[in-house]
Amino acid sequence: MTLTQSLFVIGLLIAASAFFSMAEISLAAARRLRLRQLADEGDARAERVLRVQDQPGDYFTVVQIGQNAVAILGGIVGEGALSPYFSALMELWLSSKTAQTVGFLASFTIITSLFILFSDLFPKRLGMARPERLAVALVQPMAWCITLLRPPYAGATLPEDLAEARLGITEASFGIASTGTVVQA
């Protein structure tokens, strides 16, 4: 893969991660009263967001799977794309082994910084600024993601469910009602 192709892929991965970040924070920050008002005005998407807020487990699990998968891929692509260039530059002043280490660290720092800024901080600020608007806009694409990621989701939660059962951990022990809302324990 050329540097240009790698940078393009990194940009797509940052955009995908930003999507998951906005979906997560907008759902959490969306006010039920405003969503109810939108639903009463005929916005079916607002009604759907309200239903997701009542049972957010799958939604948030898929957000986490998506964000983590994208971040790992971003690290792999970014390291492969940038490290050789930084290493070559550093070899002008450092030994080859040290230059490779510094090249890797420079690549890691840049990719991590880009992901933090453009796929976490900025999208979450947008999500907090207009939570209801984004929640209704993103609820359908997230439904597609939930459907698409159901097999890995099931594979990821099965060991967790088995461990919780073995340890006797239930939703009630976390203070979570069957609707997925936190209650007084």
N, C-alpha and C positions, 0 to 999 in steps of 0.2 A: 504494500500500500504506500502510495506517495505521501509526502508531507501534506499536500493540499487535500488529498482524500482523507487523511487522518484528522486534519483540522475540521473538515466538514462533518465527519462522524462525531467528533467531540462536540461540535455545535449542536448536532441532532440529539446527542445524549444529554447535554445540558438542557435543551428544550424539553425533552421527555421528563427529566427530573423536575424541572420547573412546573410542568403540568401536574405531577403528583404532589408537589409542595403546595401549589395553589388549591388543588382539590382537597387536600387534608385540612388546611387552615380555614378555607372558606366554609367547609361543612361544619367545623367546630365553632366558628365565630358567627355563623348565620343565626340571626334572631328569629326564634319561632314565631313571634308575633308578626313580624314583617313577612315571613314566609306564608303564614296563615292568611294574611291580607292579600298577598299575591295569588294564593290558591283560590281564595274567595272571588277574586277578580277574573278567574278562569285560567290561570297559568298552571297547567298540569305538571310542569316541571317542578314548581314549588311544592306541590303535593307530594311528588316523588322524593324531594329532598327531605320533607318532613318524615316520610316513612323511613328513609335511610337514617335520619337522626335517631329514630326510635330503635333501630337495630343496626348500629354502625360497625359491628364486628368485621364482617366480610370487607366492607369498604376500607377500613383502616388497615386491615391485614394486607389487602392488595396494594394499598399505597406503600406500605413498608417493603413488600416484596419488590415492587416496581422501583422504588428509590434505591434500594440496596443493589439490585441487579444492575441498574443503570450506572450507579457510582462505581461498582467493581469494573464494569466494562469500560467506563471512562478512564479509570486508572490504568487498565491494561493497554488501551489504545494510546492514551497520553504518554505513558512511559515509553512505549515502543516508538512513538512518533518523535518525541522531543529529546529523550536521553541521548541518542547518538549525536545530535547536533550540539547539545550542551557539552557532552564529553569531548567532542572534537575541538570545540572552542577552548575548553579548560586545559586540554593537552598542550596548548601553547605555553602555559605557565606551570603546569603540574605534571607529575608522573602519570602514566597511563592508568594505573590502578586508582590513584586518587582522583584523577579526572573523571573516571567512570562513576565513582561514588558521588562526586560533586554534581556531575551531570544528572544522575538519578535524582538526587535531592532537589536540584533546580526544577527538573521536570515535575516531580511530586508536588513541590510547593506551588508551582504555577497552575497545574491542573486542579489541585485541591482548592486553591484560591478562587479560580474561575467557577468551580462547582459551588463553593460556599456563597459567593456573591450572586451569581446568576441563576442558580437552581435552588437556592434556599432563602437567603435574606431578602432579595428583591421580590421574588414571587410571593413570599409570605407577607411582605408589606402590602403588596397589591391585594392579596386575599383578605387581609385585615381591613383594608380601606373600603372594599366593596364586597363584603362576604356573601350577601344574598344574591347579588347579581352574578358573581362567579359560581356560587354553589348551583344555581339553576342552569347555568351554561355548561357546567362540567359534569352534572349528574348522569347524563346519557353516555358521554365518552367513558366515564368511570364504570358504568354498567357493562359496557363492552369489555373493558379491561378485566372486570370481575369474571365475566364469562370466559375470556381468553386465558386468564391466569388461574382458573379453578383447579386444574390438575396440579400445578405446583403448590397452590394454596392448600389443597387437601393433603398433599405429601408433606408439607411443612407443618401443618397443624396436628397431624396424626400422632407423631412422637410427643408433642406437647400435651395433647389430650390424654394419652396413655400415662405419661408421667404424673399429670395432675390426678388422674384416677388412682394411680398407685399410691400417691401421697395423701389421698383423701381431700384434695383441694377442690372446692366447688365455687360456683359464682357467688354463693352466699358468703363464703369466707372472705371474699374480696369486697363485700358490701355492694354487690351489683345485683340489681333486680333483673327479672327475666326480660324486661324491656331494654336492657343494656344501659340503664341510667344508674348513676351512683346514688346510693341511699345511705342513711345513717346506719352504721353497723352496731 
